Amino acid sequence: MSWLFEDPTPLIVVGVLIEGLLAVVFVNTRQLKAAAAMAGVLVLVLAGLAVEQVVVTDYERIEAALDGTARSLRANDVPGLLAHIDPQAAGMRQNAETNLRRARIRDAKVKDLKVQFHRLTSPPTAEAEFIGNIKGSFQSGIDVGEGTIIRRFHIKFVRRGDDWLMTAYEDLGPPIGPGRLRDEE
């Protein structure tokens, strides 16, 4: 059932196909039953879309946390960035704060997100892998350079209430080929 809550595209495609078939039936037969069935299918598709908008899945919460992190990076907003990191992850918080203070980010994007959940842990945890694309000026020692960093990241999350907060990260290096995770794929 998560297919409905994650991506409404299958629901829309199936709804359009059924509506099309029912329209052909209605045009050929002129029966009111076909028109009533078309109205019923439309109501069901609209109800499904409404449910998809109301229900926020854990995947969508992690995606929103990463999007919020990217927004904070683009705004060079240290407190905003730290809001997405678990307070118990002191090392990660310190590293993020230090690195952001030494950079001026102009753009940050998350692509190719994949999430794995560990729901049986207490509290629940998750791991996400994605390609991060960061543009800006970066300071290393006394040198400052402009550039783009494109890296694959592995981030660990913990669920605190309704929020998913980052607890650790690993830089997996540059992506290998378009859309590939590692050599073994």
C-alpha positions in Angstrom: 0.0 0.0 0.0 3.0 2.3 0.4 3.0 2.8 -3.4 -0.1 4.9 -3.0 1.4 7.1 -0.3 4.9 7.4 -1.9 4.0 8.2 -5.5 0.5 8.8 -6.9 1.5 8.2 -10.5 0.3 4.6 -10.7 -3.1 5.6 -9.2 -3.4 8.4 -11.8 -2.4 6.2 -14.7 -4.8 3.4 -13.7 -7.6 6.0 -13.2 -7.0 7.5 -16.6 -6.9 4.1 -18.3 -10.2 3.0 -16.6 -11.8 6.3 -17.4 -10.7 6.0 -21.1 -12.2 2.5 -21.3 -15.4 3.6 -19.7 -15.6 6.6 -22.0 -15.4 4.2 -25.0 -18.1 2.1 -23.5 -20.3 5.2 -22.9 -19.8 6.6 -26.4 -20.7 3.2 -28.0 -23.6 2.3 -25.8 -24.9 5.6 -24.4 -25.8 3.8 -21.2 -26.0 5.8 -18.0 -24.4 3.0 -16.1 -21.1 3.7 -17.9 -21.4 7.4 -17.1 -22.1 6.6 -13.4 -19.1 4.2 -13.4 -16.9 7.0 -14.8 -18.1 9.3 -12.0 -17.4 6.6 -9.4 -13.9 6.0 -10.7 -13.2 9.7 -10.7 -14.4 10.0 -7.1 -12.1 7.0 -6.1 -9.1 8.5 -7.8 -9.6 11.9 -6.2 -10.1 10.2 -2.8 -6.9 8.3 -3.3 -5.0 11.5 -4.2 -6.4 13.2 -1.1 -5.2 10.4 1.1 -1.8 10.5 -0.6 -1.5 14.2 0.3 -2.6 13.7 3.9 -0.5 10.7 4.8 3.2 11.5 5.3 5.3 8.4 5.2 8.7 7.9 6.9 10.4 8.0 3.5 8.8 11.4 2.9 9.9 12.6 6.3 13.5 11.7 5.6 13.3 13.2 2.2 11.9 16.4 3.8 14.7 16.4 6.4 17.3 16.2 3.6 15.6 18.9 1.6 15.5 21.1 4.8 19.2 20.4 5.2 19.9 21.5 1.6 17.8 24.6 2.2 19.9 25.4 5.3 23.1 24.8 3.4 21.9 27.2 0.6 21.1 29.8 3.2 24.4 29.2 5.1 22.1 28.8 8.2 24.1 27.0 10.9 21.2 26.8 13.4 18.9 25.5 10.6 21.4 22.9 9.7 21.9 21.8 13.3 18.1 21.4 13.7 18.3 18.4 11.3 21.1 16.7 13.4 20.3 14.7 16.6 21.5 16.6 19.7 23.2 13.4 20.8 25.4 13.4 17.7 27.8 15.9 19.1 30.7 15.0 16.7 28.5 15.4 13.7 27.1 18.7 14.9 30.6 20.1 15.6 31.8 18.9 12.2 28.8 20.4 10.4 29.1 23.7 12.2 32.9 24.0 11.5 32.6 23.1 7.8 29.6 25.4 7.2 31.4 28.3 8.8 34.3 27.8 6.4 32.1 27.8 3.3 29.7 30.0 1.4 27.2 27.7 -0.2 25.3 28.9 -3.3 23.4 25.7 -4.1 22.8 22.3 -2.6 20.8 19.4 -4.0 20.0 15.8 -3.1 19.6 13.3 -6.0 19.1 9.5 -6.3 17.8 9.0 -2.7 17.5 5.5 -1.4 16.4 4.8 2.2 16.5 1.6 4.2 14.5 1.5 7.5 15.3 -0.5 10.7 11.9 -0.4 12.4 12.6 -3.1 15.0 15.3 -0.9 16.7 14.2 1.3 19.6 14.0 4.1 18.6 13.6 3.2 14.9 16.5 4.1 12.7 17.2 4.4 9.0 20.0 4.7 6.5 20.0 6.9 3.4 22.3 7.0 0.4 22.2 9.8 -2.1 24.3 12.0 -4.4 24.9 15.4 -2.9 25.7 18.3 -5.2 27.1 21.4 -3.4 28.2 24.6 -5.2 30.0 27.4 -3.4 33.3 28.8 -2.1 35.2 26.6 0.3 38.1 27.5 2.6 40.9 25.1 3.2 43.5 26.5 5.5 44.3 30.0 4.1 43.1 29.1 0.5 39.6 29.8 -0.7 38.3 28.1 -3.8 35.1 28.2 -5.9 33.7 24.9 -7.1 31.2 22.1 -7.1 31.4 19.1 -4.8 29.5 16.0 -6.1 29.7 13.1 -3.7 27.7 10.1 -2.6 26.8 10.2 1.0 25.6 7.6 3.5 23.6 9.1 6.4 22.2 7.4 9.5 19.0 8.7 11.0 17.1 8.1 14.2 13.4 8.8 14.7 12.6 11.3 17.5 8.9 11.7 17.7 7.7 12.4 14.2 11.1 13.7 13.1 14.0 11.9 11.6 17.3 13.4 12.7 20.8 12.7 11.3 23.2 10.9 13.7 26.2 10.1 11.5 27.4 10.4 7.9 30.0 8.9 5.6 31.4 10.4 2.5 31.5 7.5 0.0 33.4 9.6 -2.6 32.4 10.6 -6.1 29.6 8.7 -7.8 30.8 6.0 -10.2 29.0 6.5 -13.5 25.6 7.9 -13.9 23.2 6.7 -11.2 25.5 3.9 -10.0 26.1 3.3 -6.3 29.4 1.4 -6.4 31.5 -0.8 -8.6 29.6 -4.0 -7.7 26.3 -2.8 -9.3 
